[in-house]
Amino acid sequence: MKLLNRRETLALSTAAVSGVFLAAPALAVGRAKVVIVGGGFGGASAARTLRQVDPDIDVTLITEAAKFTTCPFSNLVIAGERPLETITFGYSALAAQGIEVIIGLASGIEPAARLVRMQDGSTVAYDRLVVSPGIDLKYDAVPGYSKDLETLMPHAWKAGQQTVLLRDQLTAMPQGGTVLISVPDNPYRCPPGPYERASLMAYYLSRNNPTAKIIIIDGKDTFSKQSLFTKAWDTLYPNMISFVPFASNGGILNVDGAQMSIVTAFESFRGDVINFIPPQKAPQFLLEAGLAGDAEWCGIDQATFESSFVPGVHVLGDAAIVGDMPKSGFSAAVQGAVCAHVLAALLRDQSPNRGTLLNTCYSFVSPTYGISIAGVYRVTEEGRLKSVEGAGGTSVADAPPEARAAEADHARSWYDNLTTHLFG
Ligand SMILES: Cc1cc2nc3c(=O)[nH]c(=O)nc-3n(C[C@H](O)[C@H](O)[C@H](O)COP(=O)(O)OP(=O)(O)OC[C@H]3O[C@@H](n4cnc5c(N)ncnc54)[C@H](O)[C@@H]3O)c2cc1C
């Protein structure tokens, strides 16, 4: 596998995010209206890019809350390395650009009438609809677990209050205590996220609670960037983190809030802090609109992001299966940029160009130790968004501390650039 050099990576990400795929001639008829549901990575990117690409298209962004807290960098908040406010953003820059921002919950889609139904009973009309609402957690997927347990055993897989709760539980844990992290099987939001979390919790504990232990109870046998993570754990946090793969736990049979335990087929684990990350699916209102067929994730045309089931609706980000792309914020933002160009073309009755997409997922093993995985994706003749062979790859296995520190700096600049691009 070849690592992209920095110039190639920058060229691709600049093309994908700032949008140089298409020029936009005049709209065929009147002003079209694109409505976007979800003001996170995919939705904010689609809204801003569309505004930039074609000022003749009206853009409305519907999002649940006036502030958005990013999951990227939330593990640094849990480790006490960043205040929550530094990963929380509003929409005033989008509104100032002429994007209509509606704060409220979309509760349904009426494709025949081309309407989004809002929880407050109102409706919003669209010519084309983009949805990027992230994930729903499957609270009922594991016996004994329910939404009621999310305070006792925070998932922190949607950032905000849950992030603060998990941070507070970690800092209040007795000396020598045990943290359990339960990780679902694929697919789920942010494949390397749980292992970055274990790393940054270990960073905090090694300084404040050095005899504490972290046990990862996994729903699979291998994980993203595994050899890089485990090698770093052996060096930075020897004997603190144990990984129990599916083959060694046999799957979770029961979660017990009173006992603070997770019972698997082969062993029972007790935790002082339990970070229970439930399995996930596309949000329920998308499933009810038929966007996933009989499945749990939305199916799309991987060149245009248009639903395989409901014409006129485009799905981005975590809610969809987008070929080989992982469920990451960077993926969602790049998809949003490409989808904006697709929409501008479709609304002018033109054939959209096919973009080249890029994703990089950085993970912190400590605040000064970064690792990454990158991929480049293109639509094949068969219409599949596939990884380009020989492009992308992971950080090298053996690198001096300065290289890991540089990757941690790259991660910070990636975050600052992307969040400024989306919300600044
Ligand atoms: C701990 C953790 C760490 C992560 N780290 C990284 C990282 O380092 N890099 C990276 O690239 N990715 C990372 N991710 C993954 C990233 O957060 C997601 O992949 C990304 O947020 C997906 O973007 P999205 O647009 O699909 O959804 P989101 O970004 O979650 O946006 C969805 C938005 O829609 C809103 N919404 C939901 N339902 C409705 C509704 N019915 N009506 C109106 N609004 C609604 C939500 O409130 C939210 O504002 C991480 C995830 C986790 C959990």
The ligand as a MOL file (V3000), in Angstrom:
LIG
                    3D

  0  0  0     0  0            999 V3000
M  V30 BEGIN CTAB
M  V30 COUNTS 53 58 0 0 0
M  V30 BEGIN ATOM
M  V30 1 C -15.7780 9.3400 19.6630 0
M  V30 2 C -15.7970 9.6540 18.2080 0
M  V30 3 C -14.6870 10.1780 17.5920 0
M  V30 4 C -14.7040 10.4850 16.2450 0
M  V30 5 N -13.5810 10.9870 15.6700 0
M  V30 6 C -13.5700 11.2620 14.3440 0
M  V30 7 C -12.4050 11.8050 13.7420 0
M  V30 8 O -11.3860 12.0250 14.3890 0
M  V30 9 N -12.4550 12.0750 12.4180 0
M  V30 10 C -13.5570 11.8690 11.6620 0
M  V30 11 O -13.5420 12.1450 10.4660 0
M  V30 12 N -14.6910 11.3330 12.2120 0
M  V30 13 C -14.7120 11.0310 13.5270 0
M  V30 14 N -15.8610 10.5250 14.1060 0
M  V30 15 C -17.0200 10.1730 13.2470 0
M  V30 16 C -17.9080 11.3750 12.9460 0
M  V30 17 O -18.3590 11.9800 14.1240 0
M  V30 18 C -19.1310 10.9680 12.1310 0
M  V30 19 O -18.7690 10.0410 11.1520 0
M  V30 20 C -19.7650 12.1920 11.4770 0
M  V30 21 O -20.2440 13.0430 12.4900 0
M  V30 22 C -20.8770 11.7930 10.5120 0
M  V30 23 O -21.3970 12.9290 9.9020 0
M  V30 24 P -22.9600 13.0000 9.5580 0
M  V30 25 O -23.1620 14.2450 8.7830 0
M  V30 26 O -23.4060 11.7040 9.0010 0
M  V30 27 O -23.6660 13.1250 10.9990 0
M  V30 28 P -23.4290 14.1890 12.1530 0
M  V30 29 O -22.1350 14.8680 11.9770 0
M  V30 30 O -23.6850 13.4550 13.4330 0
M  V30 31 O -24.5630 15.2680 11.9400 0
M  V30 32 C -25.9100 14.9330 12.1140 0
M  V30 33 C -26.6740 16.2020 12.4770 0
M  V30 34 O -28.0520 15.9880 12.2130 0
M  V30 35 C -28.8170 16.3790 13.3340 0
M  V30 36 N -30.0460 15.5850 13.2970 0
M  V30 37 C -30.1970 14.2640 13.5340 0
M  V30 38 N -31.4720 13.9020 13.3590 0
M  V30 39 C -32.1350 15.0250 12.9910 0
M  V30 40 C -33.4980 15.2970 12.6750 0
M  V30 41 N -34.4150 14.3310 12.7040 0
M  V30 42 N -33.8510 16.5520 12.3560 0
M  V30 43 C -32.9260 17.5650 12.3370 0
M  V30 44 N -31.6270 17.3560 12.6300 0
M  V30 45 C -31.2430 16.0910 12.9480 0
M  V30 46 C -27.9110 16.0710 14.5110 0
M  V30 47 O -28.3210 16.7590 15.6630 0
M  V30 48 C -26.5820 16.5650 13.9470 0
M  V30 49 O -26.4670 17.9460 14.0820 0
M  V30 50 C -15.8760 10.2330 15.4740 0
M  V30 51 C -17.0120 9.6940 16.0890 0
M  V30 52 C -16.9650 9.3990 17.4450 0
M  V30 53 C -18.2050 8.8420 18.0930 0
M  V30 END ATOM
M  V30 BEGIN BOND
M  V30 1 1 1 2
M  V30 2 1 2 3
M  V30 3 2 2 52
M  V30 4 2 3 4
M  V30 5 1 4 5
M  V30 6 1 4 50
M  V30 7 2 5 6
M  V30 8 1 6 7
M  V30 9 1 6 13
M  V30 10 2 7 8
M  V30 11 1 7 9
M  V30 12 1 9 10
M  V30 13 2 10 11
M  V30 14 1 10 12
M  V30 15 2 12 13
M  V30 16 1 13 14
M  V30 17 1 14 15
M  V30 18 1 14 50
M  V30 19 1 15 16
M  V30 20 1 16 17
M  V30 21 1 16 18
M  V30 22 1 18 19
M  V30 23 1 18 20
M  V30 24 1 20 21
M  V30 25 1 20 22
M  V30 26 1 22 23
M  V30 27 1 23 24
M  V30 28 2 24 25
M  V30 29 1 24 26
M  V30 30 1 24 27
M  V30 31 1 27 28
M  V30 32 2 28 29
M  V30 33 1 28 30
M  V30 34 1 28 31
M  V30 35 1 31 32
M  V30 36 1 32 33
M  V30 37 1 33 34
M  V30 38 1 33 48
M  V30 39 1 34 35
M  V30 40 1 35 36
M  V30 41 1 35 46
M  V30 42 1 36 37
M  V30 43 1 36 45
M  V30 44 2 37 38
M  V30 45 1 38 39
M  V30 46 1 39 40
M  V30 47 2 39 45
M  V30 48 1 40 41
M  V30 49 2 40 42
M  V30 50 1 42 43
M  V30 51 2 43 44
M  V30 52 1 44 45
M  V30 53 1 46 47
M  V30 54 1 46 48
M  V30 55 1 48 49
M  V30 56 2 50 51
M  V30 57 1 51 52
M  V30 58 1 52 53
M  V30 END BOND
M  V30 END CTAB
M  END
